[in-house]
Amino acid sequence: MHANSSVIIHPWPIVQIGLRSVLQSLKIEIRELFTECPDCKIFAEWSDALILIDVNYWKYILKHQKFLGKRNISVVGLNFNSHQNFDVLLFNDFIYHNDNQNIILSKLNKFSGSGNQKSTSYQLSPRESDVLKLVATGHSNKQISDNLFISIHTVITHRKHITTKLGIKSISGLTLYAVINNLID
């Protein structure tokens, strides 16, 4: 199944931000973002889509399983609680809390129509990675400048390049990217 659009259903905005950047790199449009399961009527608008949903909502998928199959909708479970019980057969795949971006890209790539994609983690220069690590750990531009022995103007330029390359503008999104790619703990 090749999805041209996606729906994210997860209560944590930081997860939504991280998934947004991965889906954008795969050229999968994000149609909707929900913190809870939406009204059933919204399903009528979806077809050839990918639903990324917190596994805690597995009963919602069970309830709509036949409809999802008819509408060519794949479901990827977002499992960040290893002790959660759910019916694994309801999902086409899973993303786990310890999956890095390359694993997530690999899992989601099979649902995209874009063929082979390179990981965005290889787009950053070594210096941009250094700046990203410091941004993600809460350093100011001045602190980054002092730490890396570069001017504040250069720090700002690196930050602009990072946000452009990754398509992530928020510090929380950049932090999540850094964590997913094991740039920071």
N, C-alpha and C positions, 0 to 999 in steps of 0.2 A: 504494500500500500504506500502510495506517495502522497503525502499531505502538502497542500499548498498554504494551509493556515493552521493555527493552533489555538488552544484554549488552556490557560493555566488556572488551576483551582488549588490554591494553597494559602493557608492563613498567614504565612510569614512574608512580608514585603521583601526581605533580603533574598529569599529564595526566588521570588518573582523577578527581581532585578538580575540575578545571576542567570536564570533561565532565559531571560529576554536577550542577553548578550549572546548566548550560545545559539538560540534560534535565529537571531539576526545573521550570524555568521553562516548559517545553513540556508539562508534566504527563505525561511519559513515565517510568514506573517503571523503576528500575534493578533488574533481577532478579539479575544476577551481576556480579562484578568478578573478573577474572583477570589475572595478570601474564604468564602463558604460555597457550598453547592448551590447553583442557581436554580431558578424556577424551571420546571420541565418544559415549558413552552419555548424556551430559548433553543432547545435541541432542534426544533423544526428548521432553524436557520443554518444548522451545521451539516456539512457533508464533505467527504474527502478531507477530513480534519484529524488533527492529533490532539488528544486531551492529555495534559500532564496534570495529574491529580494526586493529592495527598492520600496515601493508602488508608488513612483513617476514614475516608469517605467511600470505602469499598462497597458498602450496602447500596449506595447511590448508583454505582456502576452495575451492581447485580440487578437492581430494579429496572434499569434501562438497557440491559445487555442485548436483547433482540433488536431494539431500535438502533443501537450503535452499529451493529453488524450490517443492518440494511442500509445505513447511511455511509458505509465505508469509513468509519471512524475508528482509529486505533487509540488504545489507552496505555499510557506509561504511568506506572505508580511511582510516587515520590516517597521513599521509605527512609525516614530519618530517625525512626525508633525501632531498634532491632527486636524489641519485645512485643511489637504490635502483631496481633493475629488478624488475618484476613484471607480471603480466597484468592490464591495466586493465579488460578486459572482465568480470572476475569481480566487480567492485564496482559498486554503484548510484550512488555518489558518493564524493567525497574531501574530507577536511579537511586543509588544509596548515598548516605551521608559521606562516605569515604571515597566516592568516585571522583577522580580528578577530571579536569576539563577534557582531556584527550579521550577518556573512557566515555564521558557524557556525549561528546561529539560523535564517537563511534556508534553509540547506541541510537542516537537520534538521527544520524545520517541515513540509516536504512529506511526512515520514514519520510525523508525529504526527496524531492525530485531533482536534486542538484548534483547527484553523483558523488565523486570523491572530493572531499573538502580537506584543505590543510588546516591544522589547528592554528587559531589566532595566537597562541602562546609563542609561536616562532616568529611572529611579526615584530616583536619588540627587540630593539637593540639591547646589548648588555647594559648600557648606561640607562636606558629607559626602564629596564628591569630593576636596576638599583634605585632609581627614583620612585618607581611604583612600590617597592618594598617599604621605603621610608614613608611614603604617603599613607600606605595601608596600616602602618604602625603608629600613625598619628602625628608625624613630624610636620612642622610648619615649613613653608618655603625657605625661610631663613635658616632653620635647623638643617634642612636638606642641603642648602648651599654650603654651610659650614662643614657638614659631614663629608660631602663629596668634593670639596674644594673647587666649586664652580660658582659662577655668579647667580644671583637670584633670577636675572633675566633668562639665563640658560635653564634653570629649574622650571620656570614658567613655560618656556618653549618645549621642554621635554614633557611636561604635563599635558600641554595641548596635543602633542603628537600621540601620547598614550591614549587620551580620550578619543581622539580621531580614529586611531587604529583599532581600538577595542570597541568603540561605539558605546562606551560607558562614561557617563558624565558625573555621577555621584561618587562621593568618597566611599559610601557603604558598598556600592557596586564594585568599585575598584578593589576594596578590601576583600570582598567575596571572591573576585577573580584571583587575587593573590593567594588566598587560602586554597581555592580549588586547584590551582596550578602549583601548589607546594612552594610558593615563593616565601611565605611566612607560615608560622605555626598557628 
